């Protein structure tokens, strides 16, 4: 497989999407973080008992306390990648398995 995540000295692939921030939905894009460090934590197969087709289950998990099996309040945006385009652009999508690798990617957004 061809695992990229990031290429040293190359611009990070552009992305945009819907995120849960402070319990609300917000549109985000790479350029919102221009001039800052950014870390992506790719995690696959969230709530795989039922294949989810929206970010709403993630909001539900954030609103559920950790002691009850949820994520609890989060101080970082939780970005949806329903089409897998972001994970494909960053080279962490396993086409043959139909899901993303679970790993962090470190980005500098200075272009």
C-alpha positions as CSV (number, residue, x, y, z in Angstrom):
1,X,0.0,0.0,0.0
2,X,1.0,3.6,-0.5
3,X,0.9,5.5,2.8
4,X,1.5,9.2,2.5
5,X,-0.1,11.1,5.3
6,X,2.1,14.1,4.5
7,X,5.0,14.9,2.3
8,X,7.9,16.9,3.8
9,X,8.2,20.3,2.2
10,X,4.9,19.9,0.2
11,X,1.7,21.8,0.9
12,X,-0.9,19.9,2.9
13,X,-3.8,18.8,0.6
14,X,-6.7,21.2,0.8
15,X,-9.8,20.0,2.7
16,X,-13.1,21.3,3.9
17,X,-16.0,19.7,5.7
18,X,-18.5,19.8,8.6
19,X,-17.2,19.5,12.1
20,X,-18.7,19.4,15.6
21,X,-17.2,22.2,17.7
22,X,-18.5,23.0,21.2
23,X,-21.6,20.9,20.5
24,X,-22.5,22.7,17.3
25,X,-22.0,22.0,13.6
26,X,-19.6,24.3,11.7
27,X,-18.0,24.3,8.3
28,X,-14.2,24.1,8.4
29,X,-11.4,24.2,5.9
30,X,-7.7,24.0,5.8
31,X,-7.3,27.7,5.3
32,X,-9.1,28.4,8.6
33,X,-5.8,27.2,10.2
34,X,-3.4,29.1,8.0
35,X,-0.2,29.9,9.9
36,X,-0.8,27.4,12.6
37,X,0.1,23.8,13.4
38,X,-2.6,21.3,12.8
39,X,-2.9,17.6,13.9
40,X,-5.3,15.2,12.2
41,X,-6.2,12.1,14.1
42,X,-7.7,9.7,11.6
43,X,-9.8,7.0,13.2
44,X,-11.8,4.5,11.3
45,X,-15.0,2.5,11.8
46,X,-16.7,4.8,14.4
47,X,-19.8,3.1,15.7
48,X,-19.5,0.2,13.3
49,X,-22.4,-1.8,14.7
50,X,-24.5,0.3,12.4
51,X,-23.0,2.1,9.5
52,X,-23.6,5.8,10.0
53,X,-24.2,8.1,7.1
54,X,-24.0,11.4,8.9
55,X,-22.0,13.3,11.6
56,X,-25.0,13.3,13.9
57,X,-23.9,10.1,15.7
58,X,-20.6,11.9,16.6
59,X,-22.5,14.7,18.1
60,X,-24.5,12.2,20.1
61,X,-21.3,10.6,21.4
62,X,-19.9,14.0,22.4
63,X,-23.1,14.8,24.3
64,X,-22.9,11.4,26.1
65,X,-20.6,11.4,29.2
66,X,-17.5,9.2,29.1
67,X,-18.7,7.1,32.0
68,X,-21.8,6.2,29.8
69,X,-19.7,5.1,26.8
70,X,-19.6,8.5,25.0
71,X,-16.7,10.9,24.2
72,X,-17.9,13.6,26.6
73,X,-17.1,17.2,26.0
74,X,-14.3,17.7,23.5
75,X,-12.1,20.8,23.1
76,X,-11.0,19.9,19.6
77,X,-13.1,19.9,16.4
78,X,-14.4,16.5,15.2
79,X,-14.4,16.7,11.4
80,X,-16.5,14.4,9.3
81,X,-15.0,12.6,6.3
82,X,-18.1,10.7,5.0
83,X,-16.8,10.5,1.4
84,X,-13.3,9.5,2.6
85,X,-11.9,12.2,0.3
86,X,-9.8,13.7,3.1
87,X,-8.3,10.4,4.1
88,X,-7.7,9.6,0.4
89,X,-6.0,12.9,-0.2
90,X,-3.7,12.3,2.8
91,X,-3.0,8.7,1.7
92,X,-4.4,6.9,4.7
93,X,-7.4,5.3,3.1
94,X,-7.3,1.6,2.6
95,X,-9.2,1.1,-0.6
96,X,-9.2,-2.7,-0.4
97,X,-10.6,-2.6,3.1
98,X,-13.0,0.3,2.7
99,X,-11.8,2.3,5.7
100,X,-9.1,4.7,7.0
101,X,-6.0,3.8,8.9
102,X,-6.0,5.0,12.5
103,X,-3.0,7.4,12.9
104,X,-2.1,11.1,13.5
105,X,-0.9,13.4,10.8
106,X,1.1,16.5,11.8
107,X,0.7,19.6,9.5
108,X,2.2,23.0,9.2
109,X,-0.2,25.3,7.3
110,X,2.4,27.9,6.2
111,X,2.2,27.9,2.4
